Amino acid sequence: MPPIPETIIGHARQCRELMQDIEHANIAHAYLLSGKEHLGKFTIARWFAWQILSAHLPATERGIVKDQIERLIHPDFLCMDLLWIEDVMDDWGVISKASNIPQTHRSKNTPAKTDQISVDDIHVLLERLAETRTSPYCCCIIRRAERMGREAANAFLKTLEEPPSNTVFILTADNERSLLPTIISRTRSVRFSPLPERDLQPLLKGYEEEDAGFILHLANGAPGLLLELLQNPEFLRKHKQLHSQARQFWQTTSIKDRMVTVMTVAERKVNPDDLILHLGLALRELPDVSNKPELTRAYTALVQGMQTNAHRGLLLERFALAVTQIN
């Protein structure tokens, strides 16, 4: 097995499993790399595609293939990542650095409003797969495959039932349960879990203990999030500020102060998922939280409610009132 590059943090077992398929000539027609976001699934998907497309080549040419994959110009490598969205993600220069599937159809007739993968996106992808190839295999990555709508998922399922010859689909999913069970059953599943702190600590050399502890705490075993916190000081500053607000939310007895915190979501100053994350982290930091199970139940109810179609602002307001009544 070739050495795992430094860009891949942890997940040695998963990498070995994938490489064994190549070494034993047992490459599946489809793989599903699943686990919560920021674990490194997409990085490993690209690495695996490189290993497949360069396995038959001498060492001198493998670097060329790697460069072509990174620049999305390899003729037998397709990647569906960023999608064009009207007034949100409409910079073709940015999109072209992440996806090499034609997307002009998304801006015509009825411009796309979300990043849901449509049946037209799947049809365009399949048309690209039908083009002439130069390698023994063709690799196609679909990032966050749970974005497929039902019609798109059914169209893709037909392809998995009768896959093109020597084509390898590599799907990543942050939420495997959102995929059709029939799609899951037709893939080779590789699951990813948060990494232990010992795998992440080497990245924090040179950082003050307090900052390193906070970053590890926030990353929660996700190397992608940890690296983003390290590489983007403004991103880290915003999370520190939000965490301070979350701690104040639990410590105050003022309903007014709690409402100010939750209203930042209604006013679109804060991403609701980020606020929920920090409320959970700050709750665990309370010295006497084990003696107040009602707080944990109120937070759990909020998390469950946020996964429905209920109005998020109202959920947060009710949550703030419930916590105040408990205290």
Beta strands, then each sheet from edge to edge (+ up, - down):
strand 1: 30-34
strand 2: 77-80
strand 3: 138-142
strand 4: 167-173
strand 5: 188-191
sheet 1: 2+ 3+ 4+ 1+ 5+
end
